Amino acid sequence: MRIRWIAMAAAALVMVGFALRPALALDEVTYEALVDKTKVAANENVQYMVVIHYGIDTLVPTIATPSFDRFSILNEYQSHQASPGEKDKHLILKKMWLLRPTEPGHLSIAASIITYQDPTTNLLKTGKTQAVFVDVAPAAEEPAPAAGQAPASQPALPWPLLAGGAGVVALAVWLLLFRPKPQPQSTVPRPSLEDQALEGLQAAVARLEEDSGSLADYYASLTRTLLDYLQAKYGLDANRLSADALVAQLGRLSFDRETLAGLETFFQTAEKTKFAGYVPSEDDMIALHGTVTRFIEAGRRVKSVAKR
């Protein structure tokens, strides 16, 4: 009986703790980075996830792929869902990467850059998650034979098994020499980085023309498309480099002065939007669209990677 009363008291304390926990307000954006395991063996997969909680009336945040220096990316996907329950309703964005470490040691995953709309000011802001660490143990090796001990001898194979193996080898040689060679299958070429970026811009324009999006939505898509293109094509992280540094890096490549000048104007507008609350007009948005499109088209002729 005493144990039963203790259990009931503990359950009541847990319920009171949940009741006193502050709920997520709809006027703030929270985010965190998680890994499913902090200690793994070599060649064991790790799941890295970024989770963002944000209000229903704000833009969908974007998550830049972090630097996985000593991990290979096996897969990635993103999902949205509404928070459970009716109280303090908000949305949850999750992006997951399935990783595999490429070497043993105390490995780190750098912070993820988050771009989101501040619900109190309606301005685009950036933040970053905390870095996470994973301890990777080296692969186990076969124990070496003791000093003075000869390796264990392998048992002799019976002659019927040897004869069968020789027959299999002969059949394989015959098939390689005399079977008809398969015709090469035609493959569809993968779209270039420029084609992918321009398709993203056209999709954003289509949403705007169908009245399913706003100028703010389109400007966010325009900016994100350009930043993703710079990262994928030239290895430049616009979230960490200033506008002058980006233009200086790109100036080492074969871009003409007019294209670089237009790109510098775009970056200056982005900084005014980010830090001063400037909202481009429709005419300004058309000009910015042309600037980004010309820069991406000019990138088709650039084969080198910008030096960091």
Sequence and secondary structure as in RCSB ss.txt:
>XXXX:A:sequence
MRIRWIAMAAAALVMVGFALRPALALDEVTYEALVDKTKVAANENVQYMVVIHYGIDTLVPTIATPSFDRFSILN
EYQSHQASPGEKDKHLILKKMWLLRPTEPGHLSIAASIITYQDPTTNLLKTGKTQAVFVDVAPAAEEPAPAAGQA
PASQPALPWPLLAGGAGVVALAVWLLLFRPKPQPQSTVPRPSLEDQALEGLQAAVARLEEDSGSLADYYASLTRT
LLDYLQAKYGLDANRLSADALVAQLGRLSFDRETLAGLETFFQTAEKTKFAGYVPSEDDMIALHGTVTRFIEAGR
RVKSVAKR
>XXXX:A:secstr
 HHHHHHHHHHHHHHHHHHHS    TT  EEEEEES SEEETT  EEEEEEEEE TTS   EE     TTEEEEE
EEEEEEE SSSTT  EEEEEEEEEEESS EEEEE   EEEEE TTT  EEEEE   EEEEEE         TT  
        HHHHHHHHHHHHHHHHHHHHS             HHHHHHHHHHHHHHHHHTTSS HHHHHHHHHHH
HHHHHHHHH   TTTS HHHHHHHHTTSS  HHHHHHHHHHHHHHHHHHHH     HHHHHHHHHHHHHHHHHGG
G  S    
